[in-house]
Amino acid sequence: MASTRLLLAIACVLPIAAVACGGSGSDTPPVPEGTHYGYVVSKALVPASMDQARMYGLDLGAAKSGTPDGTIDNQLGVVLSTLAGMGFAIQPTIDTAVNQGSIILLVDFQTKDFKNTSAAGLTVKIGATPMPAPCTDANDKVCGHHLTGSGSFSVAANSPVDAAVAGKIVNGTFNGGPGDLSLQIALGTTEPLTLSLLAARAKATAISDTGMTLTVGGLISTDDLNTQIFPALQVQLTAVLDNDCPPLAQRTGTNCGCKSTST
């Protein structure tokens, strides 16, 4: 699968952006029509501030309904922006994972027109076997050679099989969902975490055959929080404690002995 670049901003109530490689207002989503365009995510953004948490958020519906209620949701984004404000390297870790090919997200977008259509659809797959290789060798500190717009990829064998999130394009903006989408992020290390977003929605702007800016959000299950998000955050927290504080056995009472200026 050849792809152009795409910027992705994730909202997972989480924001993301992608390079080429909404609700339809009806109870019955449209059946996507038209040409399939392939993209690979060249940069995935997570919020570093409360303003960005709102910017990257989406209206995923009320507490007991998927019907939009006018409230922007992004609870995980709030947590990540708080940690980023405390000095945790959330965004740099994700940048490294994308550039080194630990995270490869492939977006398929089907539409008859980039400006206005009543039946467009979007799916996200986990990619593999990038050509060219992300890094030239072990000394390459920049990498990202597979994200220049001419790379080719295959779909990973373990990639989830989700139906397209369908919706409309109105005046160049796609709004699709609800549906199910799967994404990958990285926390603590560049090892990818796969999140299955439920009741997911997607918003795309600046759509062309060479790229788009895409925001995807959805609900994260308690199981994913407990088995993926929380353990990954624990890795980052533990690393800070080990760096700025004495050995665990010495952290007692109110005087833990951590550096007064540490995170």
Buried (B, 14 or more C-beta within 10 A) or exposed (E): BEBBBBBBBBBBBBBBBBBBBBBBEEEEBBEBBBEEBBBBBBBBBBBBEBEBBBBBBBBBBEEEEBEBEEEBBBBBBBBBBBBBEEEBBBBEBBBBBBBBBBBBBBBBBBBBBBEBBBBBBBBBBBBBBBEEBBBEEEEBEEBBBBBEBBBBBBBBEEBBEBEBBBBBBEEBBBBBBBBBBBBBBBBBBBBBBBBBBBBBBBBBEEBEEBBBBBBBBBBBEEEBBEEBBEEBBEEBBEBBBEEBBBEEEEEEEEEEEBEEEEB
